Amino acid sequence: MIHPATRLKELETRARRRFGQNFLVSTEAVDRIVSAAGLTPQDHALEIGPGLGVLTERIRQTGADLRCIEIDRDLAAALRELWPDLVLIEADAMHVDLDATCPGPGWKVIANLPYNVATPLLLRFLARPDIFSTMVLMFQREVGERIQAGPSHPSRGSLSVQVQARARVRPVLSLPPGAFHPAPKVHSVVLGFELLAEPDFGGVSARVFDRVVRMGFQHRRKTLLNSLGSGLMRGDAQAACDRAGIDSRRRAETLDLPEWRRLAAAVEAGRVASAAADGPPESEL
């Protein structure tokens, strides 16, 4: 593997801070990331931000059908020169048409994600279990800890619950700053995700579930009653907790996933009951 510094010099360019570019220099890390995806020649793979092609080269060796999304036009041009047959979409992964890019189900995503967009990209991909089945992604260590945090863990937050409701998460490896060029100021982790084909949100929509979770964590040091009360009427918040069988004096980080499902269902049931009591809009009378 050519060292990224040498490759960048050949291209007469530099890692671009605005794109969050830090290139892997550890061949062992590259092998472990690709291995964690379990790629075979029968698989369809999507790489986000191939950059200098370090992961790309190893993925291609598996024989999987690979497509890449790269936002940097200079690096995209270099990749096309290196591999003329590479299917490369020059675009922002946050806005690319996923259905057109990845037709059909069962796609696997492998990426050394730019840290500044890692969380929204993760949530965007998790929302499409009809397209993606497996993901192996890089995160800043602190973000990785939040994603994996269980009940009562100090790092547990809305991201923890939203992700764990949609996928089974497993650690793959940890990486120091020296595993990259240029070296970032933070440590990194690689996590594997197995998406749930039919996530359980307690019988409510994903939008309602996420809204309740975000409300619950809105004020981390407050009780559920006070946190939910900032988005609902205080009486409605207490009624939802009672309906879900959850002590309203607890804090959001202590709830496990089944409790969040019950709470989301209880909040929605209260909203529906309130709407029914108010009667139909005047236009329907």
GUFI-743809 format. One record per atom (N, C-alpha, C): residue in one letter; x, y, z. Coordinates in steps of 0.02 Angstrom, whole numbers, padded with zeros to 5 digits, always signed. Example, Ala and Ser with C-alpha at 12.3 -4.5 7.8 and 13.67 -1.06 7.14 Angstrom:
a+00660-00284+00390;a+00615-00225+00390;a+00660-00165+00390;s+00642-00112+00354;s+00684-00053+00357;s+00645+00002+00394;
This chain:
m+00042-00059+00000;m+00000+00000+00000;m+00044+00062+00000;i+00032+00108-00048;i+00070+00169-00050;i+00049+00215+00007;h+00096+00245+00042;h+00080+00289+00097;h+00040+00350+00071;p-00013+00370+00106;p-00054+00426+00083;p-00014+00490+00070;a+00038+00503+00110;a+00078+00563+00101;a+00112+00563+00032;t+00137+00504+00013;t+00169+00497-00053;t+00118+00506-00109;r+00060+00476-00099;r+00007+00480-00150;r-00018+00553-00158;l-00025+00587-00102;l-00047+00657-00105;l+00004+00700-00141;k+00068+00686-00129;k+00121+00724-00162;k+00118+00713-00238;e+00105+00650-00257;e+00099+00634-00328;e+00041+00672-00360;l-00012+00681-00321;l-00071+00716-00347;l-00065+00792-00341;e-00012+00814-00307;e+00000+00885-00296;e-00060+00917-00261;t-00085+00883-00211;t-00141+00909-00172;t-00128+00892-00099;r-00171+00916-00057;r-00166+00903+00014;r-00233+00878+00041;a-00230+00847+00100;a-00292+00826+00131;a-00333+00890+00146;r-00396+00889+00128;r-00437+00949+00134;r-00477+00948+00199;r-00463+00996+00241;r-00494+00997+00306;r-00569+01003+00302;r-00594+01040+00252;r-00666+01050+00248;r-00703+00985+00233;f-00669+00936+00205;f-00700+00871+00192;f-00683+00820+00247;g-00647+00842+00299;g-00630+00797+00354;g-00587+00738+00332;q-00539+00751+00288;q-00499+00697+00259;q-00440+00677+00303;n-00442+00615+00327;n-00386+00584+00363;n-00381+00514+00335;f-00325+00498+00302;f-00319+00436+00264;f-00285+00382+00305;l-00313+00322+00302;l-00284+00264+00338;l-00215+00247+00311;v-00168+00233+00357;v-00102+00211+00337;v-00086+00141+00364;s-00133+00113+00403;s-00123+00047+00433;s-00153-00008+00389;t-00111-00050+00359;t-00136-00105+00318;t-00175-00155+00359;e-00155-00165+00422;e-00191-00210+00466;e-00262-00185+00478;a-00269-00120+00488;a-00336-00091+00499;a-00379-00099+00436;v-00350-00087+00379;v-00386-00094+00316;v-00412-00166+00308;d-00369-00214+00322;d-00389-00285+00316;d-00445-00302+00365;r-00440-00277+00426;r-00491-00293+00476;r-00558-00260+00461;i-00556-00200+00434;i-00619-00166+00416;i-00655-00203+00360;v-00619-00221+00308;v-00649-00256+00252;v-00671-00326+00273;s-00631-00358+00314;s-00650-00425+00338;s-00714-00423+00379;a-00723-00369+00418;a-00782-00364+00461;a-00846-00359+00420;a-00840-00335+00359;a-00899-00330+00315;a-00919-00397+00285;g-00873-00445+00288;g-00887-00512+00262;g-00904-00513+00188;l-00867-00474+00149;l-00882-00468+00078;l-00864-00530+00038;t-00907-00547-00010;t-00896-00602-00056;t-00909-00576-00127;p-00890-00615-00177;p-00904-00594-00247;p-00979-00586-00261;q-01021-00613-00219;q-01093-00608-00230;q-01123-00544-00199;d-01083-00507-00161;d-01108-00449-00125;d-01105-00385-00167;h-01148-00337-00147;h-01147-00270-00174;h-01122-00224-00118;a-01071-00184-00132;a-01040-00142-00080;a-01040-00069-00101;l-01049-00026-00051;l-01046+00046-00062;l-00993+00075-00016;e-00945+00112-00044;e-00895+00146-00003;e-00908+00221-00006;i-00911+00252+00053;i-00920+00324+00057;i-00852+00356+00068;g-00834+00404+00025;g-00772+00440+00032;g-00711+00396+00022;p-00702+00366-00036;p-00644+00322-00048;p-00577+00359-00046;g-00578+00425-00057;g-00517+00464-00050;g-00461+00442-00097;l-00408+00415-00067;l-00350+00392-00106;l-00357+00319-00128;g-00411+00287-00109;g-00423+00218-00132;g-00391+00164-00089;v-00372+00181-00027;v-00340+00132+00016;v-00388+00074+00032;l-00448+00091+00056;l-00498+00039+00069;l-00525+00011+00003;t-00531+00054-00046;t-00559+00034-00110;t-00521-00024-00141;e-00455-00019-00139;e-00413-00072-00168;e-00426-00139-00135;r-00431-00138-00068;r-00442-00200-00031;r-00512-00227-00044;i-00561-00183-00049;i-00630-00206-00063;i-00634-00238-00132;r-00600-00208-00181;r-00601-00235-00249;r-00571-00305-00251;q-00524-00319-00207;q-00493-00385-00205;q-00541-00439-00182;t-00596-00420-00149;t-00645-00470-00127;t-00689-00494-00184;g-00690-00456-00240;g-00732-00474-00296;g-00803-00447-00291;a-00818-00410-00237;a-00885-00383-00229;a-00899-00329-00281;d-00962-00322-00299;d-00984-00268-00343;d-00980-00203-00304;l-00935-00158-00322;l-00922-00098-00282;l-00943-00034-00317;r-00975+00010-00279;r-00989+00078-00301;r-00963+00126-00248;c-00938+00183-00270;c-00908+00231-00223;c-00940+00300-00232;i-00944+00336-00177;i-00967+00406-00178;i-00911+00450-00152;e-00888+00497-00193;e-00832+00541-00174;e-00851+00613-00190;i-00844+00657-00141;i-00862+00727-00150;i-00805+00770-00177;d-00743+00747-00167;d-00684+00785-00188;d-00670+00771-00262;r-00678+00822-00304;r-00672+00811-00377;r-00601+00791-00397;d-00550+00817-00362;d-00481+00799-00379;d-00466+00726-00363;l-00489+00703-00305;l-00479+00633-00286;l-00521+00588-00330;a-00580+00610-00348;a-00623+00570-00393;a-00588+00560-00460;a-00557+00613-00486;a-00522+00608-00550;a-00463+00559-00544;a-00428+00561-00488;a-00371+00517-00478;a-00393+00444-00474;l-00450+00432-00441;l-00477+00364-00435;l-00497+00337-00503;r-00527+00379-00545;r-00546+00357-00612;r-00485+00340-00654;e-00432+00377-00644;e-00370+00363-00680;e-00340+00297-00657;l-00345+00285-00592;l-00316+00224-00563;l-00357+00162-00582;w-00424+00169-00580;w-00469+00113-00596;w-00523+00138-00643;p-00512+00136-00708;p-00562+00161-00756;p-00629+00126-00751;d-00629+00064-00726;d-00692+00026-00722;d-00730+00039-00657;l-00703+00079-00612;l-00736+00091-00547;l-00799+00132-00557;v-00854+00108-00527;v-00917+00145-00529;v-00913+00199-00474;l-00905+00261-00495;l-00892+00316-00448;l-00943+00371-00458;i-00977+00387-00404;i-01026+00442-00404;i-00994+00502-00370;e-00986+00556-00408;e-00956+00616-00380;e-01012+00659-00351;a-01021+00654-00285;a-01078+00688-00253;a-01068+00689-00177;d-01114+00723-00144;d-01116+00725-00072;d-01160+00667-00048;a-01132+00624-00007;a-01169+00564+00015;a-01232+00581+00055;m-01235+00642+00082;m-01294+00662+00119;m-01353+00676+00073;h-01339+00688+00009;h-01393+00708-00036;h-01401+00663-00097;v-01357+00614-00105;v-01362+00571-00163;v-01425+00529-00161;d-01452+00512-00219;d-01512+00470-00223;d-01492+00398-00208;l-01509+00374-00149;l-01488+00307-00127;l-01521+00252-00169;d-01583+00262-00189;d-01617+00211-00228;d-01584+00201-00296;a-01563+00257-00327;a-01530+00252-00392;a-01459+00226-00385;t-01425+00245-00331;t-01356+00225-00320;t-01350+00152-00301;c-01397+00129-00260;c-01395+00060-00234;c-01461+00025-00248;p-01473+00005-00310;p-01537-00028-00326;p-01542-00097-00294;g-01598-00111-00264;g-01609-00177-00234;g-01585-00180-00162;p-01602-00235-00126;p-01584-00242-00056;p-01516-00274-00045;g-01494-00275+00019;g-01436-00314+00039;g-01368-00281+00030;w-01366-00216+00018;w-01302-00182+00008;w-01263-00176+00073;k-01197-00180+00068;k-01153-00172+00125;k-01113-00107+00117;v-01110-00068+00171;v-01076-00003+00169;v-01011-00008+00209;i-00957+00015+00179;i-00892+00018+00212;i-00866+00089+00205;a-00845+00120+00260;a-00823+00189+00253;a-00781+00213+00311;n-00730+00251+00294;n-00692+00292+00342;n-00726+00360+00338;l-00779+00369+00378;l-00821+00428+00371;l-00787+00491+00396;p-00797+00546+00361;p-00775+00611+00388;p-00812+00624+00454;y-00776+00641+00507;y-00808+00647+00572;y-00862+00701+00575;n-00857+00752+00532;n-00905+00807+00536;n-00974+00788+00508;v-00979+00733+00473;v-01044+00712+00446;v-01060+00639+00464;a-01021+00609+00508;a-01028+00538+00523;a-01097+00521+00552;t-01120+00561+00600;t-01184+00546+00633;t-01243+00553+00586;p-01251+00609+00549;p-01308+00613+00503;p-01306+00561+00448;l-01246+00543+00424;l-01241+00490+00374;l-01263+00423+00403;l-01242+00408+00464;l-01262+00346+00496;l-01338+00342+00501;l-01370+00395+00525;l-01442+00395+00533;l-01478+00390+00465;r-01449+00421+00414;r-01479+00417+00348;r-01479+00345+00321;f-01423+00310+00330;f-01419+00241+00306;f-01461+00194+00348;l-01464+00206+00414;l-01504+00163+00457;l-01579+00168+00441;a-01598+00223+00411;a-01669+00232+00393;a-01689+00192+00332;r-01640+00158+00300;r-01654+00120+00239;r-01634+00046+00244;p-01666+00009+00289;p-01652-00063+00293;p-01675-00100+00231;d-01716-00067+00190;d-01737-00098+00127;d-01681-00098+00076;i-01629-00058+00088;i-01570-00055+00044;i-01509-00087+00076;f-01495-00067+00139;f-01433-00088+00171;f-01444-00143+00223;s-01398-00190+00225;s-01402-00245+00274;s-01346-00241+00325;t-01287-00221+00303;t-01228-00220+00346;t-01188-00155+00334;m-01160-00128+00388;m-01117-00069+00381;m-01057-00076+00427;v-00999-00056+00402;v-00938-00054+00443;v-00911+00017+00434;l-00915+00056+00489;l-00903+00128+00484;l-00855+00153+00537;m-00819+00206+00521;m-00771+00237+00565;m-00802+00298+00600;f-00787+00306+00665;f-00812+00362+00703;f-00758+00388+00751;q-00765+00450+00771;q-00725+00475+00827;q-00742+00433+00888;r-00693+00419+00930;r-00704+00372+00986;r-00763+00392+01030;e-00770+00456+01045;e-00824+00478+01089;e-00893+00466+01058;v-00897+00474+00993;v-00961+00461+00958;v-00975+00385+00959;g-00923+00345+00948;g-00931+00273+00952;g-00955+00250+01020;e-00931+00282+01073;e-00953+00265+01140;e-01026+00281+01150;r-01049+00338+01123;r-01119+00356+01129;r-01163+00308+01091;i-01141+00287+01033;i-01181+00240+00993;i-01191+00174+01030;q-01140+00150+01064;q-01142+00084+01097;q-01170+00086+01168;a-01174+00145+01198;a-01190+00151+01269;a-01257+00119+01287;g-01256+00078+01339;g-01317+00047+01364;g-01349+00088+01420;p-01405+00064+01448;p-01439+00100+01502;p-01393+00116+01560;s-01399+00177+01586;s-01361+00204+01642;s-01288+00219+01627;h-01265+00206+01566;h-01197+00225+01548;h-01195+00301+01541;p-01141+00333+01565;p-01138+00406+01561;p-01140+00434+01490;s-01122+00394+01440;s-01122+00418+01371;s-01188+00406+01336;r-01236+00374+01369;r-01299+00358+01336;r-01338+00422+01322;g-01364+00425+01260;g-01403+00483+01240;g-01453+00463+01187;s-01484+00512+01155;s-01534+00497+01104;s-01505+00458+01046;l-01442+00472+01028;l-01410+00435+00973;l-01405+00361+00990;s-01388+00344+01052;s-01383+00274+01073;s-01448+00238+01060;v-01503+00267+01082;v-01569+00235+01077;v-01591+00231+01004;q-01583+00284+00967;q-01604+00285+00897;q-01568+00232+00856;v-01503+00225+00867;v-01464+00175+00830;v-01482+00104+00852;q-01484+00093+00917;q-01496+00025+00942;q-01566+00000+00927;a-01612+00046+00913;a-01680+00026+00892;a-01681+00001+00820;r-01627+00016+00783;r-01626+00001+00712;r-01575-00051+00691;a-01526-00065+00735;a-01472-00110+00715;a-01439-00142+00775;r-01409-00200+00763;r-01365-00230+00813;r-01295-00202+00800;v-01263-00176+00853;v-01199-00142+00847;v-01145-00183+00880;r-01086-00187+00848;r-01030-00223+00877;r-00965-00184+00864;p-00919-00185+00912;p-00854-00153+00901;p-00811-00194+00854;v-00774-00161+00811;v-00728-00196+00765;v-00656-00184+00785;l-00636-00121+00791;l-00569-00106+00815;l-00564-00033+00836;s-00512-00018+00875;s-00496+00050+00896;s-00432+00071+00862;l-00427+00136+00845;l-00368+00160+00809;l-00342+00225+00840;p-00276+00230+00849;p-00246+00291+00875;p-00238+00342+00819;p-00222+00404+00836;p-00212+00455+00783;p-00159+00436+00732;g-00108+00399+00754;g-00053+00381+00710;g-00072+00332+00655;a-00133+00306+00657;a-00156+00260+00605;a-00178+00297+00543;f-00176+00364+00545;f-00200+00406+00490;f-00147+00457+00468;h-00157+00481+00407;h-00118+00538+00382;h-00166+00587+00348;p-00165+00650+00369;p-00130+00675+00428;p-00162+00648+00492;a-00124+00646+00546;a-00149+00618+00608;a-00201+00665+00639;p-00261+00641+00653;p-00311+00685+00686;p-00292+00694+00759;k-00328+00737+00793;k-00314+00750+00864;k-00354+00704+00910;v-00390+00657+00880;v-00434+00613+00918;v-00421+00540+00901;h-00443+00496+00946;h-00441+00425+00932;h-00504+00405+00894;s-00501+00348+00861;s-00557+00326+00819;s-00577+00255+00836;v-00639+00238+00818;v-00663+00169+00824;v-00699+00150+00761;v-00698+00086+00746;v-00736+00058+00690;v-00791+00015+00720;l-00853+00026+00698;l-00909-00013+00723;l-00943-00049+00666;g-00969-00108+00681;g-01009-00146+00633;g-01082-00141+00650;f-01125-00136+00600;f-01197-00131+00610;f-01233-00183+00567;e-01277-00220+00598;e-01321-00266+00562;e-01391-00237+00567;l-01416-00209+00512;l-01480-00175+00514;l-01538-00223+00524;l-01586-00202+00565;l-01646-00242+00576;l-01693-00230+00517;a-01715-00283+00485;a-01758-00276+00427;a-01823-00240+00444;e-01849-00252+00505;e-01910-00220+00528;e-01900-00195+00599;p-01872-00135+00607;p-01861-00108+00675;p-01926-00103+00714;d-01922-00115+00779;d-01980-00111+00824;d-01978-00044+00860;f-02027-00001+00844;f-02031+00064+00877;f-02090+00068+00925;g-02113+00010+00947;g-02168+00009+00995;g-02236+00020+00964;g-02241+00008+00899;g-02305+00016+00866;g-02318+00086+00841;v-02269+00130+00847;v-02276+00198+00821;v-02226+00207+00763;s-02231+00263+00729;s-02186+00276+00673;s-02116+00292+00698;a-02067+00286+00654;a-01998+00304+00671;a-01995+00378+00691;r-02034+00420+00657;r-02033+00492+00672;r-02057+00505+00743;v-02111+00472+00763;v-02138+00482+00831;v-02089+00455+00883;f-02062+00396+00870;f-02014+00365+00917;f-01954+00412+00927;d-01925+00436+00873;d-01866+00479+00878;d-01883+00544+00914;r-01942+00570+00902;r-01962+00633+00935;r-01967+00624+01010;v-01996+00569+01032;v-02003+00555+01104;v-01934+00546+01135;v-01890+00509+01101;v-01823+00498+01127;v-01785+00564+01133;r-01789+00606+01082;r-01754+00670+01085;r-01782+00714+01141;m-01847+00713+01151;m-01877+00751+01206;m-01851+00726+01273;g-01847+00659+01279;g-01825+00631+01343;g-01754+00650+01361;f-01712+00657+01311;f-01642+00674+01324;f-01628+00749+01317;q-01680+00789+01309;q-01670+00860+01296;q-01635+00894+01354;h-01650+00873+01415;h-01618+00901+01475;h-01591+00842+01515;r-01528+00825+01504;r-01500+00763+01530;r-01504+00756+01605;r-01497+00810+01641;r-01496+00804+01715;r-01565+00810+01747;k-01616+00817+01705;k-01683+00822+01732;k-01719+00755+01729;t-01773+00750+01765;t-01813+00689+01764;t-01851+00685+01698;l-01876+00626+01685;l-01917+00616+01625;l-01976+00665+01624;l-02007+00674+01682;l-02065+00718+01686;l-02047+00788+01663;n-01991+00814+01687;n-01971+00881+01668;n-01948+00885+01595;s-01912+00833+01572;s-01888+00834+01503;s-01946+00828+01454;l-01990+00781+01466;l-02048+00773+01421;l-02095+00832+01427;g-02097+00862+01487;g-02141+00919+01498;g-02121+00981+01458;s-02060+00981+01431;s-02039+01038+01390;s-02068+01032+01319;g-02091+00972+01301;g-02121+00962+01235;g-02195+00946+01238;l-02217+00922+01296;l-02288+00906+01307;l-02314+00947+01366;m-02379+00947+01375;m-02406+00975+01437;m-02383+00931+01494;r-02368+00960+01552;r-02342+00921+01608;r-02388+00864+01627;g-02453+00877+01625;g-02501+00824+01641;g-02499+00767+01591;d-02490+00785+01527;d-02485+00734+01475;d-02421+00693+01483;a-02367+00726+01503;a-02304+00690+01514;a-02311+00640+01571;q-02344+00661+01625;q-02354+00615+01682;q-02399+00557+01662;a-02452+00573+01624;a-02498+00520+01603;a-02463+00470+01557;a-02418+00494+01514;a-02382+00448+01469;a-02337+00401+01509;c-02302+00429+01558;c-02259+00387+01600;c-02300+00335+01638;d-02358+00357+01665;d-02401+00310+01702;d-02426+00255+01655;r-02447+00275+01596;r-02473+00227+01547;r-02419+00175+01528;a-02356+00199+01524;a-02301+00154+01505;a-02273+00115+01564;g-02296+00130+01624;g-02271+00095+01683;g-02200+00115+01701;i-02184+00178+01690;i-02116+00203+01702;i-02120+00260+01753;d-02078+00257+01803;d-02075+00309+01854;d-02052+00375+01822;s-02092+00426+01825;s-02076+00490+01793;s-02018+00526+01826;r-01996+00501+01884;r-01938+00532+01918;r-01872+00506+01892;r-01875+00454+01850;r-01813+00427+01822;r-01784+00475+01769;r-01720+00465+01753;r-01688+00504+01701;r-01684+00462+01636;a-01681+00497+01580;a-01686+00464+01515;a-01633+00410+01505;e-01571+00422+01529;e-01517+00375+01516;e-01526+00308+01552;t-01573+00303+01600;t-01583+00240+01636;t-01632+00193+01600;l-01668+00219+01550;l-01718+00177+01516;l-01685+00131+01465;d-01710+00069+01462;d-01685+00023+01411;d-01730+00029+01349;l-01713-00008+01297;l-01749-00001+01234;l-01823-00019+01239;p-01842-00075+01272;p-01913-00090+01279;p-01952-00034+01315;e-01920-00003+01364;e-01954+00052+01399;e-01964+00112+01353;w-01916+00126+01311;w-01925+00181+01263;w-01982+00166+01214;r-01988+00103+01194;r-02043+00085+01150;r-02110+00096+01184;r-02115+00075+01248;r-02177+00084+01285;r-02193+00159+01294;l-02142+00197+01308;l-02153+00269+01320;l-02175+00304+01256;a-02143+00287+01200;a-02163+00317+01136;a-02235+00299+01119;a-02254+00236+01130;a-02322+00215+01117;a-02371+00251+01163;a-02351+00262+01226;a-02395+00296+01274;a-02404+00369+01256;v-02351+00402+01234;v-02356+00472+01214;v-02403+00478+01153;e-02395+00433+01105;e-02437+00436+01045;e-02509+00420+01062;a-02520+00372+01107;a-02588+00355+01126;a-02622+00414+01160;g-02585+00451+01201;g-02612+00510+01233;g-02629+00564+01183;r-02586+00572+01132;r-02599+00622+01081;r-02662+00605+01042;v-02670+00541+01024;v-02729+00519+00986;v-02792+00529+01028;a-02788+00511+01092;a-02846+00518+01136;a-02866+00591+01144;s-02816+00635+01150;s-02829+00706+01157;s-02861+00734+01094;a-02836+00712+01036;a-02865+00736+00972;a-02936+00713+00965;a-02951+00651+00986;a-03018+00625+00981;a-03066+00663+01027;a-03041+00681+01088;a-03083+00717+01136;a-03099+00787+01111;d-03052+00817+01074;d-03064+00885+01048;d-03113+00885+00991;g-03124+00827+00960;g-03171+00822+00905;g-03139+00839+00839;p-03173+00827+00782;p-03145+00840+00716;p-03141+00915+00703;p-03097+00935+00659;p-03092+01006+00640;p-03159+01031+00614;e-03169+01098+00619;e-03232+01128+00599;e-03250+01110+00526;s-03199+01105+00484;s-03212+01091+00413;s-03243+01022+00403;e-03235+00978+00455;e-03262+00910+00448;e-03330+00904+00482;l-03351+00956+00517;l-03415+00953+00553;l-03474+00963+00504;
